[in-house]
Amino acid sequence: MQDKFSQLNQAKRLALGCLIIAASVFITTTFLPKVWPELIDAWWLGLIKMASEAALVGGLADWFAVTALFKPIPAKYPIPHTNIVASNKTAIAQNLSLFVKDKFFQPDAIAELITKSDPAKGAGRWLVSEHNAQRLSRLICDTFAGVLKVLDDKPVKAFIAKTAEKGINQLDLAQLIASSLNAVTKERQHQVVLDRLLGKLAGLLSQPDTQLYIADTLVIWLKTEYSRIEKILPSSWLSEQGALIAVKAVSSILEDIYHDESHPIRHAFDEQVQEFLYELEHSPLMERKVNSYREKIVNDPALKAYLHESWSRFHAWLLQSLEEKEGKAETKVASLLQEVGTSLANDSELSHSFNKHIGEAAKYMAPELAEFLTRHIRDTINGWDEKEMAQQIELNIGRDLQKVRINGTIVGGLVGALLFGIEMLIGL
């Protein structure tokens, strides 16, 4: 297959050949009457001469028009309005970038394209195929594996650790805890937490293992504190009965607290929480205490070593799982992708919702993306050499423009013949 340069040169030679034929015919028909005077009044010779003359004029005019687009005419002292492409590089860059922006990245046009193309259903149909889901799964796993490798890079890891430590040190932990507790206590959610805690305690006390533990503890207490009395009294029976009494007593108290919203213990719990919040927000001593805990945690070598070891183990396991061809991670992700594809392909409401969100995202991103692309197009064209830009454009569209020259020569000849015929009719 010919390259563009060869095709352009071939088209130029063909156009030049047509022009040379027209010029040869014109010169021949001009000199024939001088050689054979009897042909001066031959109508057919006049027709051929006028047609070739018009073809020559048409071909030359189109040659000038096509050549003037890409080259100066003449080369040393060009006349105005030649070398048009190179001379208007800035205008071409600006107009082309604006054309792309207005016609391809106009928000309404993008929304209409998304509505017509229904990308959600198309993606669903594509993902339903096991082969496609497997390919995309492999790509996702490779991407995450690449991210993990970047995160494990020593300078990157040091930068992340330094940034995280700096962020934690700048964090006002006391105010963060106070704000979180305020959000919890605003709707009395701390009482919900208390209710759940009471429920857990009640359930724990009702278990035989718990009661047995209390009974064993009472036996040990009796043997330790009242060793003489324990030898006389049935300690096992007393401990069992004591455990039952303790469980019933505590369960009764918990039941009362659980059902009574005005129970004194609830009020005491509220007071303790409010007092703790007040100290967090207003007490410099509490603030220093909380911040000291933060500093101990951040600067604790044992904790750092533990986190580093835990991350290393997790990183190695996850990276191995992601890199394994047709492993558990890839298979699981592929299965999830197929499920998503099936849902998108079969659930019209879901696909419509996805299309809507895609359209909104595209309309939101379109102006920024359009500005970036138009600026890129404009800057790229402005950075080109004028002569090289003209050559590249001619290389891509010049072959078709040479056909304009050929057509100009042919049409010129036909027009010349037509005009000769009209002249003959008028003469008759």
Sine and cosine of phi, psi and omega as CSV:
sin_phi,cos_phi,sin_psi,cos_psi,sin_omega,cos_omega
0.00,0.00,0.75,-0.66,-0.04,-1.00
-0.93,0.36,0.55,-0.84,0.09,-1.00
-0.99,0.13,0.14,-0.99,-0.09,-1.00
-0.89,0.45,-0.59,0.80,-0.02,-1.00
-0.90,0.44,-0.69,0.72,0.01,-1.00
-0.92,0.40,-0.65,0.76,0.01,-1.00
-0.89,0.45,-0.65,0.76,0.01,-1.00
-0.90,0.44,-0.71,0.70,0.00,-1.00
-0.90,0.43,-0.61,0.79,0.03,-1.00
-0.90,0.44,-0.67,0.74,0.03,-1.00
-0.91,0.41,-0.61,0.79,0.03,-1.00
-0.90,0.43,-0.68,0.74,0.00,-1.00
-0.90,0.44,-0.62,0.79,0.01,-1.00
-0.91,0.41,-0.69,0.72,0.02,-1.00
-0.90,0.43,-0.65,0.76,0.03,-1.00
-0.91,0.41,-0.61,0.80,0.03,-1.00
-0.88,0.47,-0.68,0.74,0.04,-1.00
-0.88,0.48,-0.64,0.77,-0.01,-1.00
-0.93,0.38,-0.64,0.76,0.02,-1.00
-0.91,0.41,-0.64,0.77,0.04,-1.00
-0.88,0.47,-0.71,0.71,0.00,-1.00
-0.89,0.47,-0.68,0.74,0.00,-1.00
-0.91,0.41,-0.64,0.77,-0.01,-1.00
-0.91,0.42,-0.69,0.72,0.01,-1.00
-0.89,0.45,-0.66,0.75,0.00,-1.00
-0.89,0.45,-0.70,0.72,-0.01,-1.00
-0.91,0.41,-0.65,0.76,-0.02,-1.00
-0.89,0.45,-0.73,0.68,-0.03,-1.00
-0.94,0.35,-0.36,0.93,0.05,-1.00
-0.97,0.22,-0.61,0.79,-0.06,-1.00
-1.00,0.01,-0.31,0.95,-0.03,-1.00
-0.85,0.52,-0.72,0.69,0.00,-1.00
-0.88,0.47,-0.45,0.89,0.02,-1.00
-0.95,0.30,-0.53,0.85,0.02,-1.00
-0.99,0.13,-0.69,0.72,0.06,-1.00
-0.87,-0.49,1.00,-0.03,-0.05,-1.00
-0.84,0.54,-0.41,0.91,-0.04,-1.00
-0.93,0.37,-0.22,0.98,-0.01,-1.00
-1.00,0.01,0.03,1.00,-0.06,-1.00
-0.87,0.50,-0.64,0.77,-0.06,-1.00
-1.00,-0.10,0.16,0.99,0.00,-1.00
-0.95,0.31,0.86,-0.51,-0.08,-1.00
-0.92,0.38,-0.56,0.83,-0.04,-1.00
-0.93,0.38,-0.52,0.85,0.04,-1.00
-0.93,0.36,-0.63,0.78,0.05,-1.00
-0.90,0.44,-0.64,0.77,0.03,-1.00
-0.88,0.48,-0.73,0.69,-0.04,-1.00
-0.91,0.41,-0.64,0.77,-0.02,-1.00
-0.90,0.43,-0.71,0.71,-0.03,-1.00
-0.93,0.38,-0.61,0.79,0.02,-1.00
-0.91,0.41,-0.68,0.73,0.00,-1.00
-0.93,0.37,-0.59,0.81,0.03,-1.00
-0.89,0.45,-0.71,0.70,0.02,-1.00
-0.92,0.40,-0.60,0.80,0.04,-1.00
-0.91,0.42,-0.63,0.77,0.02,-1.00
-0.91,0.42,-0.68,0.73,0.02,-1.00
-0.90,0.43,-0.72,0.70,0.01,-1.00
-0.89,0.46,-0.67,0.74,0.01,-1.00
-0.91,0.42,-0.68,0.73,0.02,-1.00
-0.91,0.41,-0.64,0.77,0.00,-1.00
-0.90,0.45,-0.69,0.72,0.01,-1.00
-0.94,0.33,-0.55,0.84,0.08,-1.00
-0.87,0.49,-0.71,0.71,0.01,-1.00
-0.89,0.47,-0.69,0.72,-0.04,-1.00
-0.89,0.45,-0.71,0.70,-0.03,-1.00
-0.94,0.35,-0.70,0.71,-0.03,-1.00
-0.92,0.40,-0.59,0.81,-0.02,-1.00
-0.90,0.43,-0.35,0.94,0.04,-1.00
-0.92,0.40,-0.59,0.81,-0.19,-0.98
-0.90,-0.44,-0.28,0.96,-0.08,-1.00
-0.67,-0.74,0.46,-0.89,0.09,-1.00
-0.97,0.23,0.63,-0.77,0.00,-1.00
-0.77,-0.63,0.87,-0.48,-0.26,0.97
-0.94,0.35,0.16,-0.99,-0.16,-0.99
-0.92,0.40,-0.62,0.78,-0.10,-0.99
-0.99,0.13,-0.75,0.67,0.02,-1.00
-0.84,-0.55,0.98,0.20,-0.12,-0.99
-0.93,0.38,0.57,-0.82,0.08,-1.00
-0.98,0.20,0.32,-0.95,-0.03,-1.00
-0.87,0.49,0.43,-0.90,0.07,-1.00
0.90,0.44,0.54,0.84,0.21,-0.98
-0.87,-0.49,0.18,-0.98,-0.10,-1.00
0.81,0.59,0.72,0.69,-0.18,-0.98
-0.90,0.43,-0.69,0.72,-0.06,-1.00
-0.88,0.47,-0.76,0.65,-0.03,-1.00
-0.92,0.40,-0.62,0.79,-0.04,-1.00
-0.94,0.35,-0.42,0.91,-0.05,-1.00
-0.93,-0.37,0.55,0.84,-0.04,-1.00
-0.85,0.53,-0.71,0.71,-0.02,-1.00
-0.90,0.43,-0.69,0.72,0.01,-1.00
-0.91,0.41,-0.63,0.78,0.03,-1.00
-0.89,0.45,-0.71,0.71,0.00,-1.00
-0.87,0.50,-0.71,0.71,-0.03,-1.00
-0.92,0.39,-0.73,0.68,-0.05,-1.00
-0.93,0.38,-0.63,0.77,0.02,-1.00
-0.91,0.41,-0.68,0.74,0.00,-1.00
-0.91,0.41,-0.64,0.76,0.03,-1.00
-0.93,0.38,-0.58,0.81,0.04,-1.00
-0.89,0.45,-0.72,0.69,0.02,-1.00
-0.88,0.47,-0.68,0.74,-0.03,-1.00
-0.90,0.43,-0.72,0.69,-0.09,-1.00
-0.97,0.25,-0.58,0.82,-0.12,-0.99
-1.00,-0.09,-0.47,0.88,-0.09,-1.00
-0.95,-0.31,-0.43,0.90,-0.07,-1.00
-0.87,-0.50,0.41,0.91,0.10,-1.00
-0.96,0.27,0.79,-0.62,-0.13,-0.99
-0.79,0.61,-0.69,0.72,-0.02,-1.00
-0.91,0.41,-0.59,0.81,0.03,-1.00
-0.92,0.40,-0.63,0.78,0.03,-1.00
-0.92,0.40,-0.68,0.74,0.02,-1.00
-0.88,0.47,-0.66,0.76,0.02,-1.00
-0.91,0.41,-0.64,0.77,0.03,-1.00
-0.88,0.47,-0.69,0.72,0.00,-1.00
-0.91,0.41,-0.65,0.76,0.00,-1.00
-0.89,0.46,-0.67,0.74,-0.03,-1.00
-0.96,0.29,-0.62,0.78,-0.11,-0.99
-0.99,0.13,-0.35,0.94,0.01,-1.00
0.76,0.65,0.91,0.42,-0.09,-1.00
-0.89,0.45,-0.49,0.87,-0.03,-1.00
-0.90,0.44,-0.74,0.67,0.02,-1.00
-0.91,0.41,-0.63,0.78,0.04,-1.00
-0.88,0.48,-0.70,0.72,0.05,-1.00
-0.90,0.44,-0.62,0.78,0.02,-1.00
-0.89,0.45,-0.72,0.70,0.01,-1.00
-0.89,0.46,-0.58,0.82,0.00,-1.00
-0.94,0.33,-0.64,0.76,-0.05,-1.00
-0.97,0.25,-0.38,0.92,0.01,-1.00
-0.87,0.49,-0.54,0.84,0.02,-1.00
-0.91,0.41,0.80,-0.60,-0.01,-1.00
-0.87,0.50,-0.62,0.79,-0.01,-1.00
-0.89,0.46,-0.71,0.70,0.00,-1.00
-0.91,0.40,-0.69,0.73,0.01,-1.00
-0.88,0.48,-0.62,0.78,0.01,-1.00
-0.92,0.40,-0.67,0.75,0.02,-1.00
-0.89,0.47,-0.74,0.67,0.00,-1.00
-0.91,0.42,-0.62,0.79,0.04,-1.00
-0.88,0.48,-0.67,0.74,0.02,-1.00
-0.89,0.45,-0.64,0.77,0.02,-1.00
-0.90,0.43,-0.69,0.73,0.01,-1.00
-0.90,0.44,-0.71,0.71,0.01,-1.00
-0.89,0.46,-0.67,0.74,0.03,-1.00
-0.90,0.44,-0.62,0.79,0.01,-1.00
-0.90,0.44,-0.74,0.67,0.01,-1.00
-0.91,0.41,-0.59,0.80,0.06,-1.00
-0.89,0.46,-0.65,0.76,0.05,-1.00
-0.89,0.45,-0.65,0.76,0.04,-1.00
-0.89,0.45,-0.67,0.74,0.02,-1.00
-0.89,0.46,-0.63,0.77,0.03,-1.00
-0.91,0.42,-0.62,0.79,0.05,-1.00
-0.91,0.42,-0.69,0.73,-0.01,-1.00
-0.91,0.41,-0.46,0.89,-0.02,-1.00
-1.00,0.04,-0.09,1.00,0.06,-1.00
-0.89,0.45,0.71,-0.70,-0.16,-0.99
-0.84,0.54,-0.77,0.64,0.03,-1.00
-0.89,0.45,-0.62,0.78,0.01,-1.00
-0.91,0.40,-0.68,0.73,0.00,-1.00
-0.89,0.45,-0.66,0.76,0.02,-1.00
-0.91,0.42,-0.63,0.78,0.02,-1.00
-0.91,0.42,-0.70,0.72,0.00,-1.00
-0.89,0.45,-0.71,0.71,0.00,-1.00
-0.88,0.47,-0.68,0.74,0.00,-1.00
-0.91,0.42,-0.67,0.75,0.01,-1.00
-0.92,0.40,-0.68,0.73,0.01,-1.00
-0.90,0.44,-0.68,0.74,0.01,-1.00
-0.90,0.43,-0.65,0.76,0.03,-1.00
-0.90,0.45,-0.67,0.75,0.01,-1.00
-0.91,0.42,-0.65,0.76,0.01,-1.00
-0.92,0.40,-0.64,0.77,0.01,-1.00
-0.91,0.41,-0.53,0.85,0.02,-1.00
-0.99,0.14,-0.13,0.99,-0.05,-1.00
-0.98,0.22,0.77,-0.64,0.09,-1.00
-0.99,0.12,1.00,0.00,-0.13,-0.99
-0.91,0.42,-0.61,0.79,-0.01,-1.00
-0.89,0.46,-0.71,0.70,0.01,-1.00
-0.93,0.37,-0.56,0.83,0.04,-1.00
-0.90,0.43,-0.70,0.71,0.03,-1.00
-0.90,0.43,-0.67,0.74,0.00,-1.00
-0.89,0.46,-0.68,0.73,0.01,-1.00
-0.90,0.43,-0.66,0.75,0.01,-1.00
-0.90,0.44,-0.70,0.72,0.00,-1.00
-0.93,0.38,-0.58,0.81,0.06,-1.00
-0.88,0.47,-0.66,0.75,0.03,-1.00
-0.90,0.44,-0.58,0.82,-0.01,-1.00
-0.96,0.29,-0.69,0.73,-0.07,-1.00
-0.98,0.18,-0.27,0.96,-0.04,-1.00
-0.86,0.51,-0.67,0.74,0.03,-1.00
-0.98,-0.21,0.34,0.94,0.02,-1.00
0.85,0.53,0.58,0.81,0.03,-1.00
-0.94,0.33,-0.37,0.93,0.03,-1.00
-0.91,0.41,-0.46,0.89,0.06,-1.00
-0.95,0.32,-0.53,0.85,0.09,-1.00
-0.90,0.44,-0.67,0.74,0.05,-1.00
-0.87,0.49,-0.67,0.74,0.03,-1.00
-0.89,0.46,-0.66,0.75,0.02,-1.00
-0.87,0.49,-0.68,0.73,0.01,-1.00
-0.91,0.41,-0.60,0.80,0.04,-1.00
-0.91,0.42,-0.67,0.75,0.04,-1.00
-0.89,0.45,-0.66,0.75,0.03,-1.00
-0.88,0.47,-0.67,0.74,0.04,-1.00
-0.89,0.45,-0.66,0.75,0.00,-1.00
-0.91,0.42,-0.67,0.74,0.01,-1.00
-0.89,0.45,-0.67,0.74,0.03,-1.00
-0.90,0.43,-0.61,0.79,0.01,-1.00
-0.91,0.41,-0.66,0.75,-0.01,-1.00
-0.93,0.38,-0.45,0.90,-0.03,-1.00
-0.98,0.19,-0.16,0.99,-0.04,-1.00
-0.99,0.15,0.66,-0.75,-0.01,-1.00
-0.85,0.53,-0.59,0.81,-0.01,-1.00
-0.89,0.46,-0.63,0.78,0.01,-1.00
-0.91,0.41,-0.71,0.71,0.01,-1.00
-0.89,0.45,-0.62,0.78,0.04,-1.00
-0.90,0.44,-0.63,0.77,0.03,-1.00
-0.90,0.45,-0.67,0.74,0.02,-1.00
-0.90,0.43,-0.67,0.74,0.02,-1.00
-0.89,0.47,-0.70,0.71,0.03,-1.00
-0.89,0.46,-0.60,0.80,0.03,-1.00
-0.91,0.41,-0.63,0.78,0.03,-1.00
-0.91,0.41,-0.64,0.77,0.04,-1.00
-0.87,0.50,-0.73,0.68,0.01,-1.00
-0.89,0.46,-0.63,0.77,-0.01,-1.00
-0.90,0.43,-0.68,0.73,0.02,-1.00
-0.89,0.45,-0.69,0.72,-0.01,-1.00
-0.91,0.41,-0.50,0.87,-0.05,-1.00
-0.99,0.10,-0.74,0.68,-0.12,-0.99
-1.00,0.02,-0.58,0.82,-0.07,-1.00
-0.77,-0.64,0.89,0.45,-0.09,-1.00
-0.89,0.45,-0.59,0.80,-0.01,-1.00
-0.94,0.33,-0.73,0.69,0.00,-1.00
-0.90,0.45,-0.59,0.81,-0.05,-1.00
-0.89,0.45,-0.46,0.89,0.01,-1.00
-0.96,0.29,-0.45,0.89,-0.04,-1.00
-1.00,0.00,-0.69,0.72,-0.09,-1.00
-0.99,0.12,0.44,-0.90,0.08,-1.00
-0.97,0.25,1.00,0.00,-0.13,-0.99
-0.90,0.44,-0.58,0.82,-0.01,-1.00
-0.90,0.43,-0.68,0.73,-0.01,-1.00
-0.93,0.37,-0.65,0.76,0.01,-1.00
-0.89,0.45,-0.65,0.76,-0.02,-1.00
-0.92,0.39,-0.64,0.77,0.04,-1.00
-0.90,0.44,-0.71,0.70,0.02,-1.00
-0.91,0.40,-0.62,0.78,0.02,-1.00
-0.90,0.43,-0.63,0.78,0.04,-1.00
-0.89,0.45,-0.69,0.72,0.03,-1.00
-0.89,0.46,-0.68,0.74,0.02,-1.00
-0.89,0.46,-0.69,0.73,-0.01,-1.00
-0.90,0.44,-0.69,0.72,0.00,-1.00
-0.89,0.45,-0.70,0.71,0.00,-1.00
-0.90,0.44,-0.64,0.77,-0.02,-1.00
-0.91,0.41,-0.75,0.67,-0.02,-1.00
-0.92,0.40,-0.66,0.75,0.03,-1.00
-0.88,0.48,-0.63,0.77,0.02,-1.00
-0.90,0.44,-0.66,0.75,0.02,-1.00
-0.91,0.42,-0.70,0.71,0.01,-1.00
-0.89,0.45,-0.63,0.77,0.02,-1.00
-0.89,0.46,-0.69,0.73,0.01,-1.00
-0.88,0.47,-0.69,0.72,-0.01,-1.00
-0.90,0.43,-0.65,0.76,-0.08,-1.00
-0.90,0.44,-0.65,0.76,-0.09,-1.00
-1.00,-0.04,-0.25,0.97,-0.05,-1.00
-0.96,-0.29,0.96,-0.28,-0.01,-1.00
-0.94,0.34,-0.28,0.96,0.01,-1.00
-0.96,-0.27,0.32,0.95,-0.03,-1.00
-0.89,0.45,0.64,-0.77,-0.02,-1.00
-0.82,0.57,-0.57,0.82,0.00,-1.00
-0.92,0.40,-0.58,0.81,0.08,-1.00
-0.89,0.45,-0.70,0.71,0.03,-1.00
-0.88,0.47,-0.66,0.75,0.02,-1.00
-0.90,0.44,-0.63,0.78,0.04,-1.00
-0.89,0.46,-0.69,0.72,0.05,-1.00
-0.86,0.51,-0.71,0.71,-0.03,-1.00
-0.90,0.44,-0.65,0.76,0.01,-1.00
-0.90,0.43,-0.69,0.73,0.01,-1.00
-0.89,0.45,-0.71,0.70,-0.01,-1.00
-0.91,0.42,-0.64,0.77,0.03,-1.00
-0.90,0.44,-0.66,0.75,0.03,-1.00
-0.90,0.43,-0.66,0.75,0.03,-1.00
-0.89,0.45,-0.69,0.73,-0.02,-1.00
-0.88,0.48,-0.70,0.72,0.01,-1.00
-0.90,0.43,-0.63,0.78,0.04,-1.00
-0.88,0.48,-0.62,0.78,-0.10,-1.00
-1.00,0.07,-0.44,0.90,-0.16,-0.99
-0.82,-0.58,-0.23,0.97,-0.08,-1.00
-1.00,-0.09,0.90,-0.43,0.07,-1.00
-0.88,0.48,-0.55,0.84,0.01,-1.00
-0.90,0.44,-0.70,0.71,0.03,-1.00
-0.90,0.43,-0.63,0.78,0.01,-1.00
-0.89,0.46,-0.69,0.72,0.03,-1.00
-0.91,0.42,-0.61,0.79,-0.01,-1.00
-0.90,0.43,-0.72,0.70,0.00,-1.00
-0.90,0.43,-0.68,0.73,-0.01,-1.00
-0.92,0.39,-0.53,0.85,0.06,-1.00
-0.91,0.41,-0.61,0.79,0.09,-1.00
-0.88,0.48,-0.66,0.75,0.02,-1.00
-0.88,0.47,-0.71,0.71,-0.01,-1.00
-0.90,0.43,-0.62,0.79,0.03,-1.00
-0.90,0.44,-0.66,0.75,-0.01,-1.00
-0.91,0.41,-0.71,0.71,-0.05,-1.00
-0.91,0.41,-0.63,0.77,-0.11,-0.99
-0.99,-0.14,0.15,0.99,-0.01,-1.00
-0.97,0.24,0.91,-0.42,-0.02,-1.00
-0.88,0.47,-0.63,0.78,-0.02,-1.00
-0.89,0.45,-0.68,0.74,0.02,-1.00
-0.91,0.42,-0.67,0.74,0.03,-1.00
-0.88,0.48,-0.68,0.73,0.00,-1.00
-0.90,0.43,-0.65,0.76,0.01,-1.00
-0.90,0.44,-0.71,0.70,0.01,-1.00
-0.90,0.44,-0.65,0.76,0.00,-1.00
-0.90,0.44,-0.69,0.72,0.01,-1.00
-0.91,0.41,-0.66,0.75,0.01,-1.00
-0.90,0.44,-0.69,0.73,0.02,-1.00
-0.90,0.43,-0.64,0.77,-0.01,-1.00
-0.89,0.46,-0.69,0.72,0.01,-1.00
-0.91,0.41,-0.71,0.70,0.00,-1.00
-0.90,0.43,-0.67,0.75,0.00,-1.00
-0.88,0.47,-0.72,0.70,-0.02,-1.00
-0.90,0.44,-0.69,0.73,0.00,-1.00
-0.90,0.44,-0.73,0.69,-0.05,-1.00
-0.92,0.39,-0.65,0.76,0.00,-1.00
-0.90,0.43,-0.67,0.74,0.04,-1.00
-0.89,0.46,-0.65,0.76,0.00,-1.00
-0.92,0.40,-0.63,0.77,-0.03,-1.00
-0.95,0.30,-0.58,0.82,-0.07,-1.00
-0.99,0.13,-0.26,0.96,-0.04,-1.00
-0.94,0.34,0.86,-0.52,0.00,-1.00
-0.93,0.37,0.79,-0.61,-0.03,-1.00
0.83,0.56,0.54,0.84,0.04,-1.00
-0.99,0.12,-0.19,-0.98,-0.06,-1.00
-0.90,0.44,-0.69,0.72,-0.04,-1.00
-0.89,0.46,-0.75,0.66,-0.02,-1.00
-0.89,0.46,-0.68,0.73,-0.01,-1.00
-0.90,0.43,-0.67,0.74,-0.02,-1.00
-0.91,0.41,-0.71,0.70,0.00,-1.00
-0.90,0.45,-0.66,0.76,0.02,-1.00
-0.89,0.46,-0.66,0.76,0.02,-1.00
-0.89,0.45,-0.68,0.73,0.03,-1.00
-0.90,0.44,-0.65,0.76,0.01,-1.00
-0.90,0.43,-0.64,0.77,0.04,-1.00
-0.90,0.43,-0.63,0.78,0.04,-1.00
-0.90,0.44,-0.68,0.73,0.05,-1.00
-0.88,0.47,-0.69,0.72,0.02,-1.00
-0.87,0.48,-0.67,0.74,0.03,-1.00
-0.89,0.46,-0.68,0.73,0.01,-1.00
-0.90,0.44,-0.69,0.72,-0.01,-1.00
-0.92,0.39,-0.61,0.80,-0.05,-1.00
-0.96,0.29,-0.53,0.85,-0.12,-0.99
-0.97,-0.22,-0.39,0.92,-0.05,-1.00
-0.98,-0.19,0.98,-0.18,-0.05,-1.00
-0.90,0.43,-0.61,0.79,-0.01,-1.00
-0.90,0.43,-0.67,0.75,0.02,-1.00
-0.91,0.41,-0.71,0.70,0.00,-1.00
-0.91,0.41,-0.60,0.80,0.04,-1.00
-0.90,0.44,-0.65,0.76,0.02,-1.00
-0.90,0.44,-0.67,0.74,0.04,-1.00
-0.89,0.46,-0.69,0.72,0.02,-1.00
-0.87,0.49,-0.63,0.77,0.01,-1.00
-0.88,0.47,-0.73,0.69,-0.02,-1.00
-0.93,0.37,-0.60,0.80,0.05,-1.00
-0.89,0.46,-0.68,0.74,0.03,-1.00
-0.89,0.46,-0.68,0.73,0.02,-1.00
-0.90,0.44,-0.67,0.74,0.02,-1.00
-0.91,0.42,-0.65,0.76,0.00,-1.00
-0.91,0.41,-0.66,0.75,0.02,-1.00
-0.91,0.42,-0.55,0.83,0.02,-1.00
-0.95,0.33,-0.65,0.76,-0.07,-1.00
-0.99,0.11,-0.35,0.94,-0.11,-0.99
-0.82,0.57,-0.75,0.66,-0.03,-1.00
-0.86,0.50,-0.70,0.72,-0.01,-1.00
-0.92,0.40,-0.70,0.72,0.00,-1.00
-0.91,0.41,-0.65,0.76,0.01,-1.00
-0.89,0.45,-0.67,0.74,0.01,-1.00
-0.90,0.44,-0.66,0.75,0.01,-1.00
-0.90,0.44,-0.73,0.68,-0.05,-1.00
-0.93,0.37,-0.66,0.75,0.00,-1.00
-0.91,0.40,-0.62,0.78,0.05,-1.00
-0.91,0.42,-0.63,0.77,0.02,-1.00
-0.90,0.44,-0.71,0.71,0.03,-1.00
-0.88,0.48,-0.73,0.68,-0.04,-1.00
-0.89,0.46,-0.73,0.68,-0.03,-1.00
-0.92,0.38,-0.60,0.80,0.00,-1.00
-0.91,0.42,-0.73,0.68,-0.01,-1.00
-0.91,0.41,-0.65,0.76,0.01,-1.00
-0.91,0.42,-0.43,0.90,0.01,-1.00
-0.99,0.14,-0.18,0.98,0.01,-1.00
-0.96,0.28,0.46,-0.89,0.18,-0.98
-0.96,0.29,0.70,-0.71,-0.09,-1.00
-0.85,0.53,-0.70,0.72,-0.04,-1.00
-0.92,0.39,-0.68,0.74,0.01,-1.00
-0.91,0.42,-0.63,0.77,0.02,-1.00
-0.88,0.47,-0.70,0.72,0.02,-1.00
-0.88,0.47,-0.64,0.77,0.01,-1.00
-0.91,0.41,-0.66,0.75,-0.02,-1.00
-0.91,0.41,-0.67,0.74,0.03,-1.00
-0.91,0.41,-0.68,0.73,0.02,-1.00
-0.89,0.45,-0.59,0.81,0.00,-1.00
-0.90,0.44,-0.53,0.85,-0.07,-1.00
-1.00,0.00,-0.53,0.85,-0.04,-1.00
-0.85,-0.52,-0.08,1.00,-0.07,-1.00
-0.90,0.44,-0.54,0.84,-0.02,-1.00
-0.87,0.49,-0.67,0.74,0.03,-1.00
-0.94,0.34,-0.54,0.84,0.02,-1.00
-0.93,0.36,-0.50,0.87,0.06,-1.00
-0.91,0.41,-0.50,0.87,0.08,-1.00
-0.91,0.40,-0.49,0.87,0.09,-1.00
-0.89,0.46,-0.65,0.76,0.04,-1.00
-0.88,0.47,-0.70,0.71,0.01,-1.00
-0.89,0.46,-0.72,0.70,0.02,-1.00
-0.89,0.45,-0.61,0.79,0.03,-1.00
-0.88,0.47,-0.64,0.77,0.02,-1.00
-0.91,0.41,-0.72,0.70,-0.03,-1.00
-0.92,0.39,-0.74,0.67,-0.02,-1.00
-0.90,0.44,-0.62,0.78,0.05,-1.00
-0.86,0.51,-0.69,0.73,0.03,-1.00
-0.89,0.46,-0.67,0.74,0.02,-1.00
-0.90,0.43,-0.66,0.76,0.03,-1.00
-0.90,0.44,-0.66,0.75,0.03,-1.00
-0.87,0.49,-0.69,0.72,0.02,-1.00
-0.89,0.45,-0.65,0.76,0.02,-1.00
-0.90,0.44,-0.69,0.73,0.01,-1.00
-0.90,0.43,-0.60,0.80,0.06,-1.00
-0.89,0.46,-0.67,0.74,0.02,-1.00
-0.89,0.45,-0.67,0.75,0.03,-1.00
-0.90,0.43,-0.65,0.76,0.03,-1.00
-0.88,0.48,-0.65,0.76,0.03,-1.00
-0.90,0.43,-0.66,0.75,0.02,-1.00
-0.89,0.46,-0.67,0.74,0.02,-1.00
-0.90,0.43,-0.64,0.77,0.01,-1.00
-0.90,0.45,-0.60,0.80,0.03,-1.00
-0.93,0.37,0.00,0.00,0.00,0.00
